[in-house]
Amino acid sequence: MTDVWGQVDLVLVVDTTGSMGPFIVEACRSARASLASYAEQGDLDLRVAMVEYRDHVDAFTVRVYPFTSDLDGFQGALDQLVADGGGDRPEAVLDGLIAACKLDWRPFADRLLFLIGDSPPHDPCACKATANGTAEYLLGQRVKVHAFSIAGESDTTKAFSEFSEVTGGTVREAEARMVVAASGAPMAAAVGSISDSRTYYAASMDTAVDWRAPESVNLVSAQLGWSVEKTARVRAYMEGRTA
């Protein structure tokens, strides 16, 4: 069971239309290094995937790169990204998010999605999806969305915030070169949650109580010196992971 608390599945959902060229260059330079650093710091069982999206009139609407634990191979995928197409707003954001939901997520992994783009979605979309329906789909799949509105356009930020708010993530307006750095806070939070879960699990084993049992909150709190509120919060997080 302890293996569960180290699992993180992370997917980048990236707009690769022409206006996103500056971000793609930066992603190729630093994304792999950032992911490798967090995996090492948190002793994570990390898998990464990517979905690039454009628009329905382009050469492709979405292109999917399945989950892999090979960060070197993932860097190769980043290196192949080319910004092209688009030319107008909005873009096929919903198609990209839906494709991400259909990836082979592990049942008990932390599920993080980084949405990166500079244009809002078609709503409703040519794929018949709506922004609200897609947000509910993400929530049902336990995917937490951290969104980055690259150009800082108000309609993009507002649209992206729907996905992040519904799933318990965050939304930021960020310049292209700052996205990788800005993604640090959500990753650090995931590492922190995993660390607390491992500590809780170990303490419950020491006290010979099932961590799922209600009485574990008081016993673990007393053993670790945590507040009851923090202990209950960590236990609730663990329950969500294994539901």
C-alpha positions as semicolon CSV with decimal commas, in nm:
position;residue;x (nm);y (nm);z (nm)
1;M;0,000;0,000;0,000
2;T;0,288;0,241;0,069
3;D;0,366;0,239;-0,305
4;V;0,035;0,415;-0,367
5;W;0,148;0,726;-0,180
6;G;0,436;0,784;-0,422
7;Q;0,243;0,769;-0,747
8;V;0,199;1,087;-0,953
9;D;0,058;1,091;-1,307
10;L;0,112;1,428;-1,474
11;V;-0,004;1,539;-1,818
12;L;0,073;1,855;-2,010
13;V;-0,214;1,974;-2,230
14;V;-0,053;2,228;-2,460
15;D;-0,182;2,460;-2,731
16;T;0,063;2,420;-3,024
17;T;-0,091;2,674;-3,260
18;G;0,143;2,933;-3,410
19;S;0,110;3,191;-3,135
20;M;0,251;2,944;-2,880
21;G;0,595;2,919;-3,040
22;P;0,780;3,104;-2,761
23;F;0,641;2,874;-2,492
24;I;0,726;2,556;-2,683
25;V;1,088;2,663;-2,713
26;E;1,105;2,723;-2,339
27;A;0,932;2,395;-2,258
28;C;1,190;2,201;-2,457
29;R;1,464;2,375;-2,261
30;S;1,348;2,319;-1,907
31;A;1,040;2,095;-1,862
32;R;1,232;1,770;-1,835
33;A;1,479;1,912;-1,584
34;S;1,197;2,046;-1,366
35;L;1,006;1,718;-1,366
36;A;1,320;1,517;-1,291
37;S;1,401;1,749;-1,000
38;Y;1,059;1,705;-0,839
39;A;1,065;1,329;-0,891
40;E;1,399;1,309;-0,711
41;Q;1,303;1,546;-0,428
42;G;0,985;1,360;-0,346
43;D;1,104;1,009;-0,425
44;L;0,810;0,992;-0,663
45;D;0,690;0,719;-0,892
46;L;0,630;0,978;-1,165
47;R;0,477;0,923;-1,507
48;V;0,429;1,199;-1,761
49;A;0,216;1,235;-2,073
50;M;0,124;1,509;-2,313
51;V;-0,164;1,615;-2,533
52;E;-0,108;1,887;-2,789
53;Y;-0,411;2,053;-2,940
54;R;-0,472;2,300;-3,219
55;D;-0,806;2,368;-3,389
56;H;-1,057;2,171;-3,593
57;V;-0,942;2,324;-3,922
58;D;-0,573;2,239;-3,872
59;A;-0,374;1,934;-3,982
60;F;-0,477;1,766;-3,656
61;T;-0,701;1,858;-3,367
62;V;-0,524;1,663;-3,091
63;R;-0,210;1,453;-3,076
64;V;-0,158;1,225;-2,776
65;Y;0,170;1,111;-2,619
66;P;0,086;0,830;-2,369
67;F;0,216;0,807;-2,014
68;T;0,579;0,717;-1,970
69;S;0,827;0,708;-1,683
70;D;1,111;0,768;-1,929
71;L;1,185;1,139;-1,884
72;D;1,456;1,130;-2,150
73;G;1,204;0,993;-2,397
74;F;0,956;1,259;-2,289
75;Q;1,214;1,525;-2,364
76;G;1,235;1,378;-2,713
77;A;0,860;1,432;-2,752
78;L;0,895;1,792;-2,635
79;D;1,175;1,848;-2,884
80;Q;0,943;1,744;-3,168
81;L;0,672;1,998;-3,089
82;V;0,616;2,255;-3,362
83;A;0,393;2,560;-3,330
84;D;0,176;2,594;-3,638
85;G;-0,180;2,659;-3,751
86;G;-0,447;2,840;-3,560
87;G;-0,456;3,200;-3,667
88;D;-0,782;3,285;-3,496
89;R;-0,945;3,235;-3,161
90;P;-1,078;3,021;-2,994
91;E;-0,902;2,679;-3,015
92;A;-0,983;2,310;-2,955
93;V;-0,913;2,325;-2,582
94;L;-1,198;2,092;-2,489
95;D;-1,078;1,826;-2,731
96;G;-0,737;1,836;-2,562
97;L;-0,883;1,804;-2,212
98;I;-1,115;1,519;-2,311
99;A;-0,825;1,333;-2,474
100;A;-0,630;1,374;-2,151
101;C;-0,917;1,228;-1,947
102;K;-0,902;0,916;-2,163
103;L;-0,536;0,848;-2,091
104;D;-0,435;0,539;-1,893
105;W;-0,431;0,700;-1,548
106;R;-0,331;0,474;-1,259
107;P;-0,621;0,414;-1,017
108;F;-0,455;0,552;-0,702
109;A;-0,212;0,807;-0,844
110;D;-0,225;1,180;-0,783
111;R;-0,361;1,308;-1,114
112;L;-0,224;1,646;-1,220
113;L;-0,300;1,824;-1,545
114;F;-0,122;2,139;-1,661
115;L;-0,328;2,326;-1,920
116;I;-0,117;2,576;-2,113
117;G;-0,260;2,801;-2,381
118;D;-0,334;3,155;-2,491
119;S;-0,687;3,121;-2,631
120;P;-1,022;3,012;-2,486
121;P;-1,210;2,700;-2,596
122;H;-1,491;2,675;-2,844
123;D;-1,800;2,647;-2,623
124;P;-1,985;2,451;-2,735
125;C;-1,720;2,271;-2,935
126;A;-1,745;2,101;-3,274
127;C;-1,694;1,777;-3,079
128;K;-2,030;1,855;-2,908
129;A;-1,866;1,907;-2,569
130;T;-1,924;2,209;-2,348
131;A;-1,684;2,373;-2,105
132;N;-1,908;2,292;-1,809
133;G;-1,950;1,930;-1,914
134;T;-1,575;1,892;-1,967
135;A;-1,504;2,036;-1,622
136;E;-1,741;1,782;-1,467
137;Y;-1,573;1,504;-1,667
138;L;-1,233;1,608;-1,529
139;L;-1,374;1,613;-1,177
140;G;-1,522;1,267;-1,222
141;Q;-1,184;1,137;-1,333
142;R;-1,017;1,297;-1,025
143;V;-0,793;1,509;-1,247
144;K;-0,677;1,833;-1,085
145;V;-0,626;2,109;-1,342
146;H;-0,361;2,379;-1,301
147;A;-0,413;2,624;-1,585
148;F;-0,181;2,886;-1,734
149;S;-0,326;3,167;-1,943
150;I;-0,019;3,266;-2,143
151;A;-0,121;3,594;-2,302
152;G;-0,324;3,707;-2,003
153;E;-0,637;3,758;-2,212
154;S;-0,936;3,791;-1,981
155;D;-1,157;3,551;-2,178
156;T;-0,888;3,282;-2,170
157;T;-0,825;3,327;-1,799
158;K;-1,196;3,314;-1,724
159;A;-1,249;3,001;-1,933
160;F;-0,946;2,822;-1,788
161;S;-1,052;2,911;-1,434
162;E;-1,368;2,704;-1,473
163;F;-1,162;2,388;-1,513
164;S;-0,928;2,470;-1,225
165;E;-1,199;2,582;-0,982
166;V;-1,418;2,277;-1,037
167;T;-1,127;2,034;-0,992
168;G;-0,957;2,212;-0,702
169;G;-0,658;2,339;-0,898
170;T;-0,523;2,684;-0,974
171;V;-0,518;2,930;-1,262
172;R;-0,246;3,182;-1,339
173;E;-0,171;3,441;-1,599
174;A;0,193;3,385;-1,690
175;E;0,436;3,484;-1,958
176;A;0,549;3,189;-2,167
177;R;0,896;3,174;-2,017
178;M;0,755;3,169;-1,662
179;V;0,521;2,872;-1,694
180;V;0,770;2,606;-1,596
181;A;0,869;2,803;-1,285
182;A;0,506;2,877;-1,198
183;S;0,422;2,506;-1,215
184;G;0,650;2,453;-0,916
185;A;0,389;2,535;-0,650
186;P;0,136;2,268;-0,759
187;M;0,412;2,008;-0,788
188;A;0,551;2,103;-0,448
189;A;0,201;2,069;-0,299
190;A;0,169;1,721;-0,448
191;V;0,506;1,622;-0,304
192;G;0,399;1,757;0,036
193;S;0,071;1,565;0,030
194;I;0,251;1,246;-0,061
195;S;0,504;1,294;0,218
196;D;0,227;1,352;0,475
197;S;0,040;1,045;0,352
198;R;0,346;0,826;0,394
199;T;0,400;0,962;0,744
200;Y;0,034;0,902;0,835
201;Y;0,043;0,547;0,699
202;A;0,362;0,462;0,890
203;A;0,222;0,606;1,212
204;S;-0,101;0,408;1,177
205;M;0,106;0,091;1,132
206;D;0,303;0,175;1,448
207;T;-0,017;0,218;1,647
208;A;-0,165;-0,101;1,497
209;V;-0,472;0,079;1,366
210;D;-0,608;0,080;1,014
211;W;-0,554;0,432;0,876
212;R;-0,910;0,418;0,737
213;A;-1,057;0,377;1,086
214;P;-1,204;0,697;1,234
215;E;-1,004;0,649;1,555
216;S;-0,680;0,669;1,358
217;V;-0,712;1,049;1,345
218;N;-0,671;1,093;1,720
219;L;-0,407;0,821;1,757
220;V;-0,192;0,944;1,469
221;S;-0,235;1,306;1,578
222;A;-0,108;1,221;1,927
223;Q;0,185;1,017;1,797
224;L;0,305;1,272;1,543
225;G;0,221;1,589;1,729
226;W;0,002;1,705;1,443
227;S;-0,313;1,903;1,502
228;V;-0,633;1,704;1,475
229;E;-0,735;1,931;1,187
230;K;-0,420;1,852;0,987
231;T;-0,447;1,481;1,062
232;A;-0,811;1,473;0,949
233;R;-0,719;1,666;0,634
234;V;-0,443;1,419;0,543
235;R;-0,671;1,124;0,610
236;A;-0,940;1,277;0,387
237;Y;-0,681;1,320;0,112
238;M;-0,579;0,953;0,148
239;E;-0,942;0,842;0,130
240;G;-0,987;1,042;-0,189
241;R;-0,683;0,873;-0,340
242;T;-0,811;0,521;-0,270
243;A;-1,185;0,577;-0,326
